[in-house]
Amino acid sequence: MPGASPYQAVEAFLTPLERAVACLGVGKIVVSPGGRATAGKTHLWSLNGGDGLLLRGDAAGCRFLASMHYRIVPTDPERYDIEQGRWRVTTSAYLYEFRTPDNAKLWAMHWHPTGRSHATFPHLHLYTVRPDGHFVTPRQTLESAVQWCIEMGGEPQNPRWRTVLAESEGIHQLYRSWSEDPPSPPADR
């Protein structure tokens, strides 16, 4: 989702994500200071400033938390027509979680290639199946996490939620710089 300026690139990146979140309820994506215009550093957005979104329906009282690290980078002239924009946003980590009303984690989708964890590959946690497990997955989109919330009983707030999620994810997939194949986890030693 290129933009003519860093600000426009971030807006093009966040707008479909905000539409996807709206399928679950009223939510705001809050960005870190400089997160809409400063290139060359890692930024963070979080759903409702880290508080997440309280779900309705059969999952009433459950909470969806979401955050993502991203960077504003120049577009690759080999890949993008300059008319599409000189700047784009690239994701560098994500965390999506589904928590019960008593704050217990049921599932989480993570990708954090840097940091202290050995699980630098995209993965899924199924806390009721294997609390310490890291199930390898392809990289997951926010839209897929929103769909999981709906499938877990969260009441969609838009009757066209499937279309909205497909459109939002389609925009993201059109401009992504990564493939569907997950990297292999490190071999046991």
ABEGO torsion letter per residue (X at the ends): XBBABAAAAAAAAAAAAAAAAAAAEBBBBBBBBGAAABBGBBBBBBBGGGAEBBBBEAABGBBBBBBBBBBBBBBBAAABBAAAEABBBBBABBBBBBBBAAGBBABBBBBBABEABABABBBBBBAAABAABBBBBBBBBAAAAAAAAAAAGBBBABAAAAAAAAAAAAAAAAABABBABBBBBBBBX
